[in-house]
Amino acid sequence: MRDVFICDAIRTPIGRFGGGLSTVRADDLAALPIKALMERNPSVNWSAVDEVFLGCANQAGEDNRNVARMALLLAGLPESIPGVTLNRLCASGMDAIGTAFRAIASGEMELAIAGGVESMSRAPFVMGKSDAAFSRNMKLEDTTIGWRFINPLMKARYGVDPMPQTADNVADDYKVSRADQDAFALRSQQRTAAAQAAGFFAEEIVPVRVAHKKGETVVAQDEHPRADTTLEALARLKPVNGPDKTITAGNASGVNDGAAALILASGDAVKKHGLTARARVLGMASAGVAPRVMGIGPVPAVRKLVERLGLAVTDFDVIELNEAFASQGLAVLRELGLADDAPQVNPNGGAIALGHPLGMSGARLVLTALHQLEKTGGSKGLATMCVGVGQGLALAIERI
C-alpha cells in the first residue's frame, strides 16, 4: 500500500438550523469548499482529479441526484471528473476520506477530493406512494434526521429507537449521570468559545456569501456555539425522553448545515501538482454495535484500528470524538481508558457546541484534527464517531 497524503482542507462555517446558511441549497453549499480548494491550489491540473467523494446522509431533497457530481460541476471542475456520494449516515464525510485513501493507497487513483455536506435546514418532508387505490392513509415523513419508512421486521428484531433515546440507553447501560453529561457539554462550549476567540476556526473556514433580495450577508463563523451557557442553565433544561431520563437539548449535538472538502494525493501526485503534503492517512476502520446503543460505536472501531496499526489510544496527540451526545461521548472515553476531561480530546470543543451537519461532520473532524496537530506540533491524530443503526468509524492521520 502506498502512502496517501492530505494536502489541503477547508470547510464552510456550521450554520444553525434555520440560520445563515438555511437559504443555500446543499449542492451549492458543497461546491463552496471545493471551489476554495481550487483557488488555494492554482498549480494543480484539476482535470487530473480521479474522483470526488462526498458524504451526505439525507439525499432526499436538493442533495439528491448524486450531490458530489452536482457539486463538482457547480464548483467549476471539468465535466470529465466523476463524483460519487457516500452514505454512512453521521460518518459519511469521514467515510468519503477513507474511501479516497483506500483507492489511492491501492494504486487505482492518484488525486482525489473528499468531504461531506448536509443541509438539515432544507431537508424536505416526503410522502410514500399509496398502498392501495383511493387510499386515505398517506403519511408525511420528516427527513431531517432519524428513522422513516420503518421496516416492521427491523423494528421487531432491533427496535427503532430515535437518536435521543439511544443516547439515554447508553447513559443507562454505562451509568453516565446527568451531572457528568452537563459538565461535558459545558466544557465543549467553553473550549469552543476559547478557540473562536483565538481565531482557531477562522483558519479552517471559507466564508459563505448569501444573497438576499436586499443584498447579501456573509456567514464567516460557526453559528451554533452558545458561549454564555452555564452549568445552572444546562441543569434547568428538561430531558427530552421524560423526567427520569438525562438527555437534553443542552447536552446533545445540534441540527445544522455545512460542508467540507479535502485534497488527498499519492506521493507522485504531490510532486506532479506542486502540492504540500500536510498529513499522512494511516488507516480507517469500522465496526457494528447494537442499534439501541449506537453511540458506543467508536469503541470497537477505535480498538480495531489501533490494533491494526500497532498503536495505542495514548499514542494520539489529538482525538476528535464526535459529540453526538454527551452521554455517548463520556461512555466512549471511559471505555477507551480516557478521562472525562482529557485535554487531547476535542481540545477546541465538539459537536455539542459547534453543531453536527450529518454528512459533513466526519470530514470536519479530520480537518480539525490536522489543524490542531499543526498548531501544537503534535504527531498523530484520531477522528472517530458513532453512526445511526449501530456503527462506529475511526480514521487516523500523522502530521508530516
VEXDRENKOL-363597 format. One record per atom (N, C-alpha, C, CB): residue in three letters; x, y, z. Coordinates in steps of 0.1 Angstrom, whole numbers, plus 5000, padded with zeros to 4 digits. Glycine has a CB too. Example, Ala and Ser with C-alpha at 12.3 -4.5 7.8 and 13.67 -1.06 7.14 Angstrom:
! VEXDRENKOL-363597
ALA513249435078;ALA512349555078;ALA513249675078;ALA511349555090;SER512849785071;SER513749895071;SER512950005079;SER514149945057;
END
This chain:
! VEXDRENKOL-363597
MET500849885000;MET500050005000;MET500950125000;MET499150005012;ARG500550224992;ARG501250344991;ARG500850445001;ARG501150404977;ASP501750545004;ASP501450655013;ASP500350745006;ASP502650735017;VAL499450795014;VAL498450885009;VAL498451005018;VAL496950815009;PHE498451125012;PHE498651245019;PHE497451345018;PHE499951325014;ILE497151405029;ILE496251515029;ILE497051645026;ILE495351525043;CYS496651715016;CYS497451825011;CYS496751965014;CYS497651814997;ASP495451965015;ASP494752085019;ASP493352045024;ASP494652185007;ALA492752135032;ALA491452105038;ALA490752235042;ALA491552015050;ILE489552245039;ILE488752375042;ILE487352335044;ILE489052485031;ARG486652425051;ARG485152405053;ARG484452535053;ARG484952325066;THR483152525052;THR482252635055;THR482052655070;THR480952625047;PRO481552765074;PRO481052775088;PRO479952675090;PRO480552915091;ILE479652635102;ILE478552555105;ILE477352645109;ILE478852445116;GLY476252635102;GLY475152715104;GLY474152655113;GLY474452755091;ARG473452735121;ARG472352695129;ARG471152645120;ARG471852795139;PHE470352565126;PHE469052525119;PHE468252645116;PHE468252415127;GLY467952675104;GLY467152795100;GLY468052925101;GLY466052805109;GLY469352905102;GLY470253025103;GLY470753075090;GLY471352985112;GLY471953125091;GLY472553205080;GLY472753125067;GLY473853255084;LEU472952995068;LEU473152905056;LEU471852835052;LEU474252805059;SER470752865058;SER469552785055;SER468952815042;SER468552815066;THR469352925035;THR468852955022;THR469752905011;THR468653105020;VAL470852845015;VAL471852795005;VAL471552645002;VAL473252805010;ARG471252604990;ARG471052464986;ARG472252384990;ARG470752454971;ALA471952254992;ALA473052164996;ALA474152144985;ALA472452025000;ASP473652144973;ASP474652124962;ASP475552254960;ASP473952094949;ASP474952374962;ASP475752494962;ASP476652504974;ASP474752614962;LEU476152454985;LEU476952464998;LEU478152364996;LEU476152415010;ALA477952254990;ALA479052154988;ALA480152204978;ALA478552024984;ALA479652284969;ALA480552344959;ALA481552444964;ALA479752404947;LEU481152504975;LEU481952624980;LEU483352574985;LEU481252684992;PRO483552474994;PRO484852434998;PRO485652374986;PRO484852335009;ILE485052304977;ILE485752254965;ILE486352374957;ILE484752164956;LYS485552474955;LYS485952584947;LYS487152654955;LYS484852684945;ALA487052664968;ALA488052724976;ALA489352644975;ALA487652734991;LEU489352514975;LEU490552434973;LEU491152464959;LEU490152284974;MET490352474949;MET490852504936;MET491552644935;MET489752504925;GLU490952744942;GLU491552874942;GLU492852874951;GLU490652974948;ARG492952794961;ARG494052794970;ARG495252714964;ARG493652734983;ASN494952634954;ASN496052544949;ASN496052564933;ASN495752394952;PRO496552674929;PRO496552704914;PRO497452624906;PRO496852854912;SER498452554913;SER499352474905;SER498852334901;SER500652454913;VAL497652304906;VAL497052174903;VAL496452164889;VAL496052134914;ASN496652064882;ASN495952034870;ASN494651964874;ASN496751954859;TRP493552044875;TRP492351984880;TRP491651884871;TRP491352094883;SER492051884859;SER491551774850;SER492151634854;SER491851804836;ALA493151634862;ALA493751514866;ALA493051444879;ALA495251534869;VAL492151514885;VAL491451454896;VAL490751324892;VAL490351564902;ASP490951224899;ASP490451094896;ASP488951084900;ASP491250984902;GLU488551144912;GLU487251124917;GLU487051234928;GLU487050984922;VAL485751274929;VAL485351354940;VAL484351264949;VAL484651484936;PHE484751244961;PHE483951164970;PHE483351264981;PHE484751054978;LEU482051264982;LEU481351344992;LEU480451265000;LEU480651464985;GLY480451285013;GLY479451215022;GLY478251305023;GLY480051185035;CYS477051235024;CYS475751305026;CYS474851205031;CYS475251375013;ALA474151245043;ALA473251145049;ALA471851155044;ALA473351165064;ASN471351265040;ASN469951275037;ASN469651235023;ASN469551425039;GLN470051315013;GLN469851284999;GLN468351264995;GLN470551154995;ALA467451345002;ALA466051334999;ALA465551464993;ALA465251305011;GLY466351564992;GLY465851694987;GLY466851744976;GLY465751794998;GLU467351864978;GLU468251924968;GLU469551854968;GLU468352074971;ASP469851764977;ASP471051694977;ASP470851554970;ASP471551664991;ASN469751534963;ASN469551414955;ASN470351414942;ASN468051394953;ARG470251314935;ARG470851304921;ARG472451314922;ARG470351414912;ASN472951254932;ASN474451244934;ASN475051384936;ASN475051184922;VAL474851434949;VAL475351574952;VAL476851594950;VAL474951604966;ALA477651494950;ALA479051504947;ALA479251544933;ALA479851374950;ARG478551484924;ARG478751514910;ARG478251654907;ARG477951414901;MET477051694913;MET476551824911;MET477451934917;MET475151834917;ALA477951904928;ALA478852004935;ALA480152024927;ALA479151954949;LEU480751924922;LEU482051944915;LEU481752024902;LEU482651804912;LEU480652004896;LEU480352074884;LEU480052224887;LEU479152014876;LEU479352244898;LEU479052384902;LEU480252454907;LEU477952384913;ALA481252384912;ALA482452444916;ALA483452484905;ALA483252344926;GLY483152424893;GLY483952454881;GLY484952354877;GLY484652584884;LEU484952234883;LEU485752124879;LEU485352084865;LEU485752014889;PRO486252024857;PRO485951984843;PRO484851874843;PRO487151934836;GLU484051874833;GLU483051774831;GLU483551634831;GLU482251794819;SER484851614829;SER485351484828;SER485651424842;SER486651484820;ILE485451494852;ILE485751454866;ILE484551384871;ILE486251564875;PRO484651254875;PRO483451184881;PRO483251224896;PRO483551034879;GLY482151194901;GLY481851214915;GLY480951114921;GLY481251354917;VAL481051074933;VAL480250974940;VAL479851024954;VAL480950834940;THR478650994957;THR478151034971;THR478050914979;THR476751104969;LEU478550914991;LEU478550805000;LEU477650835012;LEU480050775005;ASN477050725017;ASN476150745029;ASN476450645040;ASN474750735024;ARG477150685050;ARG477250615063;ARG476650695074;ARG478750565066;LEU475550765070;LEU474850845080;LEU475850945086;LEU474150765091;CYS475950955099;CYS476751065106;CYS478251055101;CYS476651045120;ALA478750945097;ALA480150925094;ALA480350935079;ALA480650795099;SER479450985071;SER479550985057;SER480851065052;SER478351045050;GLY481051185058;GLY482251265054;GLY483551195057;GLY482151395060;MET483651135068;MET484851055072;MET485050935063;MET484851015086;ASP483950875059;ASP484050755050;ASP484450795036;ASP482650685049;ALA484050915032;ALA484550965019;ALA486050985019;ALA483851105016;ILE486651035030;ILE488051045031;ILE488750915031;ILE488451125044;GLY488150815039;GLY488750685039;GLY488650615026;GLY488050605050;THR487550635019;THR487450565006;THR488450624996;THR485950585000;ALA488650754996;ALA489650814987;ALA491050764991;ALA489650964988;PHE491250755004;PHE492550705009;PHE492850565004;PHE492550705024;ARG491850475005;ARG491950335001;ARG492250324985;ARG490750255005;ALA491550404978;ALA491750404963;ALA493150444959;ALA490650494956;ILE493650554966;ILE494950594962;ILE496050504968;ILE495150744968;ALA495850454980;ALA496750354986;ALA496950234977;ALA496350325000;SER495850194971;SER495850064963;SER496450084949;SER494450014962;GLY496650214945;GLY497250244932;GLY496250264921;GLY498150134928;GLU494950264925;GLU493950284914;GLU493750434911;GLU492650224919;MET494050514921;MET493950664919;MET495250734923;MET492750714926;GLU495350864919;GLU496450944923;GLU496051064930;GLU497250984911;LEU494951124926;LEU494451254932;LEU492951254933;LEU494951374922;ALA492551294945;ALA491051294948;ALA490751414957;ALA490651164954;ILE489451444957;ILE488851544966;ILE487851464974;ILE488151664959;ALA487851484987;ALA486851404996;ALA486351505007;ALA487551285002;GLY485151485011;GLY484551565021;GLY483151535023;GLY484651715017;GLY482351625027;GLY480951595030;GLY480051725031;GLY480851515043;VAL478751705030;VAL477851815031;VAL476551775037;VAL477551875017;GLU475851865044;GLU474551845049;GLU473851985050;GLU474451765062;SER472651995045;SER471752105048;SER470552045055;SER471352185035;MET470652045068;MET469551985076;MET468352085077;MET469951955090;SER468652215075;SER467552315074;SER466652295062;SER468152455074;ARG467252245051;ARG466452235039;ARG466052085036;ARG467352285027;ALA466252005046;ALA465751865044;ALA464251865043;ALA466151775056;PRO463751795032;PRO462251805029;PRO461451705037;PRO462051785015;PHE460151725037;PHE459151625041;PHE458951545028;PHE457851685047;VAL458751415030;VAL458551325019;VAL457351235021;VAL459751235015;MET456751185011;MET455551105012;MET455650985003;MET454251185008;GLY455450865009;GLY455550745002;GLY454350724993;GLY455650625011;LYS454450634983;LYS453350614974;LYS452150534982;LYS453750524962;SER450950554977;SER449850494983;SER449950344983;SER448550534975;ASP449450274993;ASP449550134994;ASP448250064988;ASP449750085008;ALA447350144984;ALA446050094978;ALA445450204970;ALA445150034989;ALA444650164960;ALA443850264952;ALA442950344961;ALA443050194941;PHE442950474959;PHE442050564966;PHE442350564981;PHE440550524964;SER443550534985;SER443950534999;SER443850675005;SER445350475001;ARG443450675018;ARG443350805026;ARG444350795037;ARG441950825031;ASN445350715036;ASN446350695047;ASN447750745043;ASN446350545051;MET447850845035;MET449150905032;MET449750965044;MET448951005020;LYS451150945045;LYS451850995057;LYS453051075053;LYS452250885066;LEU453251195058;LEU454451265056;LEU455551225065;LEU454151425058;GLU456751215060;GLU457951175068;GLU458951295068;GLU458551045063;ASP459451325080;ASP460451435081;ASP461851375079;ASP460351505095;THR462551425069;THR463851365065;THR465051435072;THR464051365051;THR464751525081;THR465851595088;THR466851505095;THR465351695098;ILE466351415102;ILE467251325110;ILE466351205114;ILE467851395122;GLY467051085115;GLY466350975122;GLY465550885112;GLY465451015132;TRP464850795118;TRP464150685111;TRP462950745103;TRP463650585120;ARG462750685091;ARG461450705083;ARG461250585075;ARG461550835075;PHE460050555070;PHE459650445063;PHE460250315070;PHE460250455048;ILE459850295082;ILE460450195090;ILE459950055086;ILE460050215105;ASN460949965085;ASN460749825082;ASN460249755095;ASN462049755077;PRO459049705095;PRO458449635107;PRO459349525112;PRO457149575104;LEU460049455103;LEU460949345108;LEU462149405115;LEU461349265096;MET462649515110;MET463749585118;MET463349625131;MET464249705109;LYS462149685132;LYS461549735145;LYS461349615154;LYS460249805143;ALA460949505149;ALA460649385158;ALA461949325163;ALA459849285151;ARG462949325155;ARG464249255158;ARG465149345166;ARG464949205146;TYR465249475163;TYR466349555168;TYR465749685175;TYR467249595158;GLY464549715173;GLY463949835178;GLY464449955168;GLY464449865192;VAL463650055169;VAL464050175160;VAL463950305169;VAL463050185148;ASP464750295180;ASP464850405189;ASP465350525182;ASP465750375201;PRO464750645184;PRO465250765179;PRO466550805185;PRO464250885181;MET467350885179;MET468750915184;MET468750955198;MET469351025175;PRO467951045203;PRO468051085218;PRO467750965227;PRO467051195221;GLN466850875222;GLN466650755231;GLN467850665231;GLN465450675225;THR468550655220;THR469750565220;THR470750625230;THR470350555206;ALA470850765230;ALA471750825240;ALA471350805254;ALA471750975237;ASP470050805257;ASP469650765271;ASP469950615273;ASP468150795272;ASN469850535263;ASN470150395265;ASN471650375269;ASN469850315252;VAL472450455263;VAL473950445266;VAL474150505280;VAL474750535256;ALA473450615284;ALA473550665297;ALA473150565308;ALA472750795298;ASP472050495305;ASP471650395314;ASP472550275315;ASP470250345311;ASP472950225304;ASP473850105304;ASP475250125309;ASP473950055289;TYR475750245307;TYR477150275311;TYR477150375323;TYR477850345299;LYS476050395329;LYS475950465342;LYS476550605341;LYS476650395353;VAL476150685331;VAL476650815329;VAL475550915334;VAL476850845313;SER475950995344;SER474951075351;SER474651205344;SER475551115365;ARG473551265347;ARG473151395341;ARG474151495344;ARG471751435346;ALA474651495357;ALA475651605361;ALA476851595352;ALA475951585376;ASP477351465350;ASP478551455342;ASP478351495328;ASP479051305343;GLN477151465322;GLN476851505309;GLN476851655307;GLN475451445305;ASP476251725317;ASP476151865316;ASP477551935318;ASP475151925327;ALA478351875326;ALA479751925327;ALA480551905315;ALA480451855339;PHE480351795308;PHE480951765295;PHE480451865285;PHE480651625290;ALA479151895284;ALA478651985275;ALA479152135277;ALA477051985276;LEU479352165290;LEU479852305293;LEU481252315289;LEU479752325308;ARG482052205291;ARG483452215286;ARG483552225271;ARG484252085290;SER482652165264;SER482652175249;SER482352325245;SER481552085243;GLN481352385252;GLN481052525249;GLN482252615253;GLN479752565257;GLN482852595264;GLN483952675268;GLN485152665260;GLN484352645283;ARG485452545256;ARG486652525247;ARG486352585233;ARG486952375246;THR485152565228;THR484852625215;THR484952775216;THR483452585210;ALA484352835226;ALA484452985228;ALA485853035228;ALA483753025241;ALA486752965235;ALA488153005236;ALA488852985222;ALA488952915246;ALA488452885215;ALA489052865202;ALA488552965192;ALA488652725196;GLN487353005193;GLN486753115184;GLN487453245187;GLN485253125186;ALA487653275200;ALA488253395204;ALA489653405199;ALA488153415219;ALA490353295199;ALA491753285194;ALA491853285179;ALA492453165200;GLY490753275172;GLY490853275157;GLY491153135152;GLY491753365152;PHE491053025160;PHE491452895155;PHE490552855144;PHE491352795167;PHE489252865145;PHE488352815135;PHE488352895122;PHE486952795140;ALA488653025124;ALA488653115112;ALA489753065102;ALA488953255117;GLU490752995107;GLU491852955098;GLU491352835089;GLU493052915106;GLU490352765093;GLU489852655085;GLU488552675078;GLU489652535094;ILE488052805078;ILE486752835073;ILE486852925060;ILE485952905083;VAL486052895050;VAL485852985039;VAL484553055041;VAL485952905025;PRO484553185042;PRO483253255044;PRO482253225033;PRO483453405046;VAL480953225036;VAL479953205027;VAL479153335024;VAL478953085031;ARG479053375012;ARG478253495008;ARG476853445005;ARG478953574997;VAL475853495012;VAL474453455010;VAL473653575004;VAL473853405023;ALA473153554992;ALA472453664985;ALA471053674990;ALA472353634970;HIS470553794992;HIS469153824996;HIS468553924987;HIS469153865011;LYS467253944988;LYS466654054980;LYS467254184982;LYS465154054983;LYS467654214994;LYS468154344998;LYS469754354997;LYS467754385011;GLY470354254991;GLY471854254990;GLY472354114994;GLY472454354999;GLU473354115002;GLU473953985007;GLU474553995021;GLU475053944997;THR474653885028;THR475253875040;THR476453775039;THR474253835052;VAL477353785048;VAL478553695048;VAL478453625062;VAL479853775047;VAL478453485060;VAL478553405072;VAL479953355073;VAL477553275071;ALA480653405083;ALA482153375084;ALA482553295096;ALA482853505084;GLN481653275105;GLN481953185117;GLN480853095121;GLN482353275129;ASP481152995128;ASP480152895133;ASP479152965141;ASP480852785141;GLU477852925138;GLU476752995144;GLU476152925157;GLU475653015134;HIS476452795158;HIS475752715169;HIS476252745183;HIS475952575165;PRO477552775185;PRO478052785199;PRO477252885207;PRO479552825199;ARG477152855220;ARG476552935230;ARG477552965241;ARG475152865236;ALA478253065239;ALA479353095248;ALA478853135262;ALA480253215243;ASP477653185263;ASP477153225276;ASP476453115284;ASP476153335274;THR476552995279;THR475952885287;THR476652865300;THR476052755278;THR475852825310;THR476352805324;THR475852665328;THR475852905334;LEU476552605338;LEU476052485343;LEU474652485349;LEU477052435354;GLU474352605355;GLU473052625361;GLU471952625349;GLU472952755369;ALA472252685338;ALA471352695327;ALA471152555321;ALA471852795317;LEU472252475320;LEU472152345315;LEU471252255324;LEU473552285313;ALA471452275337;ALA470752185346;ALA469252215346;ALA471252215360;ARG468852335342;ARG467352365341;ARG466652305330;ARG467252515341;LEU467352265319;LEU466752205307;LEU466052075310;LEU467752185296;LYS464852055305;LYS464151935307;LYS464551825298;LYS462651955305;PRO464751705303;PRO465051585295;PRO464051565284;PRO465251455304;VAL464551525272;VAL463651515261;VAL462851385261;VAL464351515248;ASN463251285269;ASN462651155269;ASN461851125282;ASN463651045267;GLY461651225290;GLY460851215302;GLY461651255314;GLY460451065303;PRO461051275325;PRO461751335337;PRO462751245343;PRO460651365347;ASP462651115341;ASP463551015347;ASP464850995338;ASP462950885350;LYS464851065327;LYS466051045317;LYS466951165318;LYS465451035303;THR468051165310;THR469051265312;THR469451345299;THR470351195317;ILE468951305288;ILE469351375275;ILE468551505274;ILE469151285263;THR469251615271;THR468551745269;THR469151815257;THR468751835282;ALA468451915253;ALA469051995241;ALA470352055244;ALA468052105238;GLY470752065257;GLY472052125260;GLY473152035260;GLY471952195274;ASN472951905262;ASN474051805262;ASN473951715250;ASN473951725275;ALA473351765239;ALA473251695227;ALA473851785216;ALA471851645223;SER474251725204;SER474651805193;SER473551875186;SER475451715183;GLY473851965177;GLY472852045171;GLY472351985157;GLY473352175168;VAL471352045152;VAL470852015138;VAL471352135129;VAL469252005138;ASN472152105120;ASN472952215114;ASN473252195099;ASN474252225120;ASP473852295093;ASP474152305079;ASP475652325077;ASP473352415071;GLY476352265067;GLY477752285065;GLY478352195055;GLY478552275078;ALA479552225050;ALA480252145040;ALA481752155042;ALA479852185026;ALA482452055039;ALA483952045040;ALA484551975028;ALA484351985053;ALA485752005025;ALA486451925014;ALA487951925017;ALA486151995001;LEU488551815013;LEU490051795014;LEU490651745001;LEU490351695026;ILE491851774999;ILE492651714988;ILE493451604993;ILE493551824981;LEU493351484987;LEU494151364990;LEU494951324978;LEU493351244995;ALA496251294980;ALA497151264968;ALA498151164972;ALA497751394963;SER498651084961;SER499751004963;SER501051084963;SER499850894951;GLY502151024967;GLY503451094967;GLY503751154953;GLY504551004972;ASP503551074943;ASP503851114929;ASP502951234926;ASP503551004919;ALA501651234930;ALA500751344926;ALA501151474934;ALA499351304929;VAL501651454946;VAL502051574954;VAL503151644946;VAL502551524968;LYS504151574941;LYS505251634934;LYS504751684920;LYS506351534931;LYS503951614913;LYS503551654900;LYS502751784900;LYS502651544894;HIS501851804910;HIS500951914911;HIS501452024920;HIS499551864915;GLY502652014925;GLY503152124934;GLY502352134947;GLY503152254926;LEU501852024952;LEU501152034965;LEU502052014977;LEU500051924965;THR501552054988;THR502352035001;THR501651925009;THR502452165008;ALA502351825012;ALA501851715020;ALA501751765034;ALA502651585018;ARG500551765040;ARG500451815054;ARG500251695064;ARG499251905055;ALA499651595059;ALA499551475068;ALA499451345060;ALA498251495077;ARG499751235066;ARG499651105060;ARG498451035067;ARG500951025062;VAL497650975058;VAL496450895063;VAL497050755067;VAL495350885053;LEU496850715079;LEU497350595084;LEU496350475082;LEU497750605098;GLY495050505083;GLY494150395081;GLY492750435086;GLY494550275088;MET491750355083;MET490450365087;MET489850235091;MET489550445077;ALA488950235101;ALA488250105105;ALA486850135109;ALA489050035116;SER485950045106;SER484550055110;SER484149935119;SER483650065098;ALA483049945126;ALA482649835135;ALA481149855137;ALA483349835148;GLY480449745140;GLY479049745143;GLY478749725157;GLY478349645134;VAL477649785162;VAL477149765176;VAL475649755175;VAL477649875186;ALA475049725187;ALA473549715187;ALA472949855184;ALA473049665201;PRO472049865175;PRO471449995171;PRO470950075183;PRO470349975162;ARG470450005194;ARG469850075205;ARG470950155213;ARG469149985214;VAL472250115211;VAL473250185218;VAL474350235208;VAL473950105229;MET473850285197;MET474750325186;MET475850415190;MET473850395175;GLY475650495201;GLY476650585205;GLY477950525210;GLY476150675215;ILE477950405213;ILE479150335218;ILE480050285206;ILE478850215227;GLY479550305194;GLY480250255182;GLY481750295181;GLY479550305170;PRO482150415185;PRO483650445183;PRO484550345191;PRO483850585188;VAL484050285201;VAL484950205210;VAL485450085201;VAL484150145222;PRO484649995196;PRO485149885188;PRO485949935175;PRO484149785184;ALA485450045169;ALA486150095157;ALA487550145160;ALA485350215151;VAL487750215171;VAL489050265175;VAL489950145179;VAL488950365187;ARG489350055186;ARG490149935190;ARG490649855178;ARG489349845200;LYS489749835168;LYS490149765156;LYS491249845149;LYS488949755147;LEU491149975148;LEU492150055141;LEU493450055147;LEU491650195139;VAL493450075160;VAL494850085167;VAL495549955167;VAL494650135182;GLU494749845168;GLU495349715168;GLU495949685154;GLU494349605171;ARG495249725144;ARG495749715130;ARG497049795128;ARG494749745120;LEU497149915134;LEU498250005132;LEU499349975142;LEU497750145133;GLY499149895152;GLY500149875162;GLY500349985171;GLY501449835155;LEU499250065174;LEU499350175182;LEU498450165194;LEU498950305174;ALA498550255203;ALA497650265215;ALA496850395214;ALA498450245228;VAL495750405221;VAL494950525221;VAL495850635227;VAL493750505230;THR496750605236;THR497550715242;THR498650765233;THR498150655255;ASP498850705221;ASP499850755211;ASP499350875204;ASP500150635202;PHE498050905205;PHE497551015197;PHE497551145205;PHE496050985193;ASP498151245198;ASP498251385204;ASP496951455204;ASP499351455197;VAL496051425195;VAL494751485194;VAL493751385190;VAL494751615185;ILE492651385197;ILE491551295193;ILE490251375191;ILE491251185205;GLU489751375179;GLU488451445176;GLU487351335177;GLU488551515162;LEU486651345188;LEU485451255190;LEU484151325188;LEU485551195204;ASN483351285178;ASN482151355176;ASN481251345188;ASN481451295163;GLU480751465192;GLU479951465204;GLU478451465199;GLU480151595212;ALA478051345195;ALA476651335191;ALA475751365204;ALA476351195186;PHE476151305215;PHE475551335228;PHE476651325239;PHE474351235231;ALA476551395249;ALA477551395260;ALA477551255266;ALA477251495271;SER476451185267;SER476351055273;SER477250955266;SER474951005274;GLN477150955253;GLN477950855245;GLN479350895244;GLN477350835231;GLY479651035244;GLY481051075244;GLY481751035257;GLY481051225243;LEU481051045268;LEU481651005281;LEU481850855282;LEU480851055292;ALA480850785277;ALA480950635277;ALA482050585269;ALA479650575272;VAL482250645257;VAL483350605248;VAL484650645255;VAL483250685235;LEU484850765260;LEU486150795267;LEU486450705278;LEU486050935272;ARG485450665286;ARG485750575298;ARG486050435293;ARG484550575307;GLU485450385283;GLU485750255278;GLU487150245271;GLU484650215267;LEU487550365266;LEU488950365260;LEU489950405270;LEU488950465248;GLY489650425283;GLY490550455293;GLY491050595293;GLY491750365291;LEU490250685289;LEU490550835288;LEU489750905299;LEU490350895274;ALA490251015304;ALA489551095314;ALA488351175307;ALA490551195321;ASP487351205315;ASP486251275310;ASP486651415304;ASP485251305322;ASP487651475310;ASP488151605305;ASP489551595299;ASP488151705317;ALA489851485293;ALA491151465287;ALA491551585278;ALA491251335279;PRO492651645280;PRO492951775272;PRO493151745257;PRO494151835278;GLN493551625254;GLN493851595239;GLN492551565232;GLN494851485238;VAL491451545239;VAL490151505232;VAL489351635230;VAL489351405241;ASN489051665218;ASN488251785214;ASN488751905222;ASN486751765218;PRO490051945220;PRO490652055227;PRO489952185223;PRO492152065224;ASN489352195212;ASN488652315207;ASN487152305208;ASN489052355193;GLY486652205216;GLY485252185216;GLY484752085206;GLY484452315215;GLY483552055206;GLY483051955196;GLY481651985192;GLY483051815202;ALA480951885187;ALA479651905181;ALA478551955190;ALA479151775175;ILE478651935203;ILE477651995212;ILE477652145211;ILE477951955227;ALA478852205209;ALA478952345207;ALA478952385193;ALA480252395214;LEU479752315184;LEU479852355170;LEU478652315162;LEU481152295165;GLY478052205165;GLY476952155157;GLY477352035149;GLY476452265147;HIS476351975143;HIS476651835137;HIS475851825124;HIS476151725146;PRO476351895113;PRO475751875099;PRO476151735095;PRO476251975089;LEU475251635095;LEU475551495094;LEU476551455084;LEU474251425091;GLY476351485071;GLY477351435061;GLY478651505062;GLY476751445048;MET478751625068;MET479951705068;MET480751675080;MET479551845068;SER480251625091;SER480951625104;SER482151535104;SER479951575114;GLY482151425097;GLY483251335097;GLY484451405091;GLY482951205091;ALA484251475080;ALA485351545073;ALA485851655082;ALA484851595059;ARG484951725089;ARG485251835098;ARG486151785109;ARG484051905104;LEU485951665114;LEU486751615125;LEU488151585120;LEU486151475130;VAL488351535108;VAL489651505103;VAL490351635100;VAL489551425090;LEU489651735094;LEU490251865091;LEU490751935104;LEU489151955084;THR489851935114;THR490251995127;THR491351925134;THR489052005136;ALA491351795133;ALA492551715139;ALA493851755133;ALA492251565138;LEU493851765120;LEU495051815113;LEU495451955117;LEU494851805098;HIS494452045117;HIS494752185121;HIS495352185135;HIS493452265121;GLN494752115144;GLN495252115158;GLN496752055159;GLN494352035167;LEU496951955151;LEU498351895151;LEU499352005146;LEU498351775142;GLU498952075136;GLU499852175131;GLU500052295141;GLU499352225117;LYS499052325148;LYS499152435158;LYS500052395169;LYS497752475163;THR499952275173;THR500652225185;THR501952155183;THR499752145194;GLY502252115170;GLY503452045167;GLY503251895171;GLY504552095175;GLY502051845172;GLY501751705175;GLY502051625163;GLY500351695180;SER502051495166;SER502351395155;SER501151325150;SER503351295160;LYS500451255159;LYS499351165154;LYS497951215159;LYS499551025159;GLY496951205150;GLY495651245153;GLY494651135150;GLY495251365145;LEU493551125158;LEU492551025156;LEU491151095155;LEU492550925168;ALA490351055146;ALA489051105144;ALA488050995145;ALA488851195131;THR487051005153;THR486150885154;THR484750935158;THR486650795165;MET483750855154;MET482350895156;MET481450775156;MET481950995145;CYS480250795163;CYS479250695162;CYS478350715150;CYS478450695175;VAL477550615147;VAL476750615135;VAL475450555138;VAL477450535123;GLY474350615133;GLY473050565134;GLY472850425129;GLY472050655127;VAL471950345134;VAL471750205132;VAL472850115137;VAL471550185117;GLY473650175146;GLY474650095153;GLY475950065146;GLY474049975156;GLN476750175144;GLN478150155138;GLN479050255145;GLN478150175123;GLY480350235142;GLY481350335146;GLY482450335135;GLY482050295160;LEU483050455134;LEU484150475124;LEU485250545130;LEU483550545111;ALA486450515126;ALA487650575131;ALA488750585120;ALA488250495143;LEU489350705120;LEU490450725110;LEU491650795117;LEU489850815098;ALA492850755113;ALA494050805119;ALA494950875109;ALA494850695126;ILE495550985113;ILE496451055105;ILE497751085112;ILE495751195100;GLU498851115105;GLU500051155110;GLU500551285104;GLU501151035109;ARG500851385111;ARG501351515106;ARG502751495099;ARG501451625116;ILE502951555088;ILE504151555081;ILE505151655087;ILE504051575065;
END
